[in-house]
Structure formats: structure tokens, C-alpha cells
Amino acid sequence: MAWDLVHGALTVFLATAPAIHAHLAGVAWLTLLALGVSVRTLRPITGAPPPSRLSHIIASMSSVAGLLLLVVGLSFDVGTITDIGAAVLIVAVSLYAIDLGRAVVHATVAHRPPQAFLAAAAVWLVVSAALGAGALLGQAWQDAYVFVALIGWLGQMVNGHLYHIGVRLLATMVRGDDDETHPGSVLPVSLSWASWALFQAATAGGAIALLVNQTKMLTIAGIIGLLGWLLMATNVGIALRKLAPTADTLAQHGTRRG
């Protein structure tokens, strides 16, 4: 980029490199990582069986194939290949979103906020795919597409895992590997739901603001998102304080070790 700013020699490359970079990072790294990790994490969060092996393989391999076609099409400016790659990617993420939604619908774990975050992530994944398709068709939706993919899909997926897997990790760090504290027993449920609502409002508001080019609305969405993060941090802080071992639990832990 610096070379191009001085000499103007790489203009053609710079026209496509950001999009290629974004999809390699967002799909090949982060989205495939989320798909792989969720095979192990959906069951403890929801209690439902993980997606079928065949469905998971199809979604994962289609994501890789679609991404490769998309990158080739963007690299050589071949619209047909780009469109085919995008179509394969849309099918892949839609299959995964269905699996994710099915796991939430059949959830048996009583702690619902993490599941709500996963459900929201599935919805935002489909919305981001639709925005990406619109961008390919000539709509000025690129900014909203990237925003929803990062904040809506990946952000809410991470939040859902933090509210369950993250709290379980804190519990074992504070109380020992044999601890079985359930996240729902130490997280104030009202704060969990409030943070969920704020995050979804921030994502929706930010996406709309980028679509209609409203800076003030985008600022408001950012403030709402910040409030969501503050609530989440407060919530986890309360959970950590509840997890702090008392004299009794330390004595019991020492007895078990003995």
C-alpha cells in the first residue's frame, strides 16, 4: 500500500486485495474456526446433540470450496467464478445456521442466555450472507456486510461461548479442575438478558446506519454496544466474585486433595 501511494504501481492489486484479505480472515480463519469449535461446545451449551457429521462436513467443505472460488474470481476479476463462489458460500453458511438453530430449538440446558446469543449469531450469519450477495450485485452494502459478519455473526457467537464456556473456564481456574459449577448459578440472568438485548440492538442499529449512511445513528449504535460490553463485564465480574473460594470450599478442596 505504501509503495502504491508513492509510485501508483499496484492500483489494480489494491482494488481487490482488501476484499480477498477480508474473506480469507473472516471465512478461512474465523468462520471455519467457529464451525470446528462448535462441534465440541454446542452440546454443553445447549444439551442438544451436535450437528450430524455429514451436515458438518458438507458445510465445512462447501465453505472452503466457495472461498477458493471467490478468491480466484476476485483475483482475476472473473465475475462468473466470483458469483459461483459466493453462491456456494451462501449455501454453506445457511446449512450451518440451520444446524445451529436446530441445536438451540432442541436445547435442554436451563441456562438460556448463551443459547440466545447462538441463535442471534445464526440469524446474523444469514443476514451477512444476504448483504454480501447484495454487494456483489452492485448494492453499496459492503460496509454493512463486514460489520454484520464481524459484530453480528462472530461477535455474538463469541459472546454466547463466553457466557457458558468462558465462565466454566473461570470456575475451574478459581476452584480447581474438579469444579462443576454451572454458569447459570453465578451469572445474574437479568444482566445476561440485558446485555443480549443491547448487543442485538447495537448490531441492528449499526447495520441500518451503514446501509442508509447515517453517522448519528451509527454513533448511537456504538454507545448501545458499549453499554452491552459494560453490562457483560459487570456480569462476569459478579460471577468471578461468586466463584471466589470461601474458607469452607478451600477446606473441602484441601480434603479432596488429601
N, C-alpha and C positions, 0 to 999 in steps of 0.2 A: 504493500500500500504506500509506504514511504517512497519507494522507487517510482511508482506511478505518479505520485504527486509532483515529483521533481522532473521526470522525463516523459511522462504520459505514454509509457510503452506497454503497459499491462491493462489498458482500459477494458478490453474485451474480457480478460480473465476476471477483473474486479466486478464486472457486471453479473457474473454467475457464481463466483466463489462464495459470497456470503450465504446464498441460498443452499449451496452444496454443504458448506460448513454447518449450517443450522440443522439440516436434515441428518447429517452424519452424527451430530451431537444429540439431537432430540430423539432420533429413531434408533440408530445403530447402537448408541450408548445408553441413554436414559430409558427409553421406552422398552427396549429389549431387556434391560436390567430389571425394570418393574415387572415385566411378564415373567421372567425367570424367578425372581424372588417371591412373587405372589403364589407360586405353586406350593411353597412351604408355609406361607404366612396366612393365606385365606382361611385355612381350617381353624387355627387358634383364634382368629379374629371373629369368624362367623359361626364356627361349629359345623358348617356345611362341608360336604366332600369337595375336594379340589376339582377343577375342571378336568374333563376326560383327557387322557393322554393324547388321543388323536386330535381333539379340538385344539389343544395347546400346541401341538407340533404344527398343525396347519396354520394357526395364527402366527407363530414364530417364523416359520419358513416363508410364509407369504410376506411378512414384514421385511425380511431380508431381501427376497426377490424383488419386491416392489421398490425398496430403497435403491437397490443396484440399478434397476431400470431408470428410476428417477434421476439418479446421479449421472448416468450415461447421457440421458436425454438433455439434462441441463448443461453438461459439459460440452456437448457438441451441438447444442441448440437444435435438437431434433424433437419437434413438438409431439409427434406421434408416440415416440418412446417415452417421453415425459408423461404424457396423458395415460399411457398404459401402466406405467409405474405407479402413478398416483391412484389409479383405479384399484390396482392390486393392494396398495397400502390401505385404502379406504375399506376394502373388504376385510383385510386382516384385522384392523383395529375394531371394526364393527363386530367381528366374531369374538374378539376378546372382551369387548364391552358387554356383549350378551352373556358370556361366561361369568363376568364379574357381577353383573346384575342378578344372574340366577343364584349365585352364592349368597348375595345379600337377601334376596327374597326368601331363601330357604334357611336363613340363619337361625340358630338355636341358642346362641350365646346371648345372655340378657343385656349385656353392655352395648347399647345401640349406637352411640355417637361415632365410634370408629367405623361402623358399618355404613352410617350415613355419609361419612366422608368418602368411603369407597364408592358408594352409589353415585355421589356427586362427581367423582373422578370419571366414572364410566360415562356419565352424561356429557361432561366437558370434553372427553376424548372424542365422542361422536361430533360434537359441535365444532371442535377444532378441525376435524377432518372435512366437515362441510365448508368451513371458512377457507381451508386450503384449496378445496376444489373450486370455490368461487374465485379465489385469487388466480388460479390457473386459467379460468375462463375470462379473465380480464377485469374483474372487480378489484377495487382498491382495498382489499381486505388483508393484506399481508401483515400489518401490524397487529390487528385483532387476532389473526391466526396464530402468530407466535405467542402473543400474550395468553390466549386461552390454553394453548398447548402447555406452556410452562406453568402458569399460575393455576389454571383450572384442572387440567389433567394431572400433570406431575405433582403440582403443589398439594392438591387435595389427597392424592394417593399417599404422599409422604406424611401429611397430617394424620390421616387415618391410621397409618402404621405407628406414628409417634404416640398416639393416644392408647395404643394397646401394646405393641411390641416394645416401644420405647420405655413405657412405664414398667413393663415386666423386666426389662434390662436394668432399669434403676433399682427395682426391688431386689434383684439378685446381687447387684453391686453393693447395696446397703446392708441387706440382711443375709446374704450368703446364697450359694448356688442351689441349696435345697428349699429356698423360699417359694411358696405357692400363692402369694398374694395376688388377687385378681385386680386388674386396673380399675374396674368399676367401684371397688370398695375404697379407693383412696382419691379418686378424681371426683370433685363436685360436679354432678351431672348437669346442673343448671349452667355452670360456666362452660362445660363442654358443648352444650347445645347453642349457647350464645355465641361462642367462637365459630361454630359451624355456620350459623346464620350470617354472621359478619363476613366470613370468608366468601360465602356464595354471593352475597350482595356486592362485595368488592369485585369479584371476578365478573359478574354480570354487568355491573356499572362500568368497569374498565373496558370491557369488550364493546359495549354500546358506545362509550365515549370515543373509542378509537374508530369505530365504524362511521360515526357522524362528525368526527373531528371536533369534539367539544373538550377544550382544555380544562375548563372549570369542573365539568363532570368527572374528568379523569383524576383531578386533584381530590375531589370528594371521595371517589372510589379508593384512592390511595390512603386517605385518612381512615376510611372504614376498614381497610385491610390492616392498617397499623393497629387499630383498636382490637381487631381479631388476634393479632400476634401478641398484644399485651395481655389479653384475656388468656390465651393459650399458655404464655409464660407464667402467668399467675397461677393458672390451674396446675401446671406441672410443679411449680414451686410448692403449692399446698400439698400435692401428692408426695413430694420428696420429704416434706416436713412430717407427714403422717407415717412415712416409711422409716423415719429415723428410729433406730432401735432403742427401746426403753431398757431399764435395768433388768426387768423380768425377761424380755426377749433375749438380751445378751446372756443372761444366766442359762436360759433354755438352750441357746445356741451352743454355749460352752459345754453344757451337759451332753448334748448330742455329739459334739466333737469328742468328748471324753469317752 
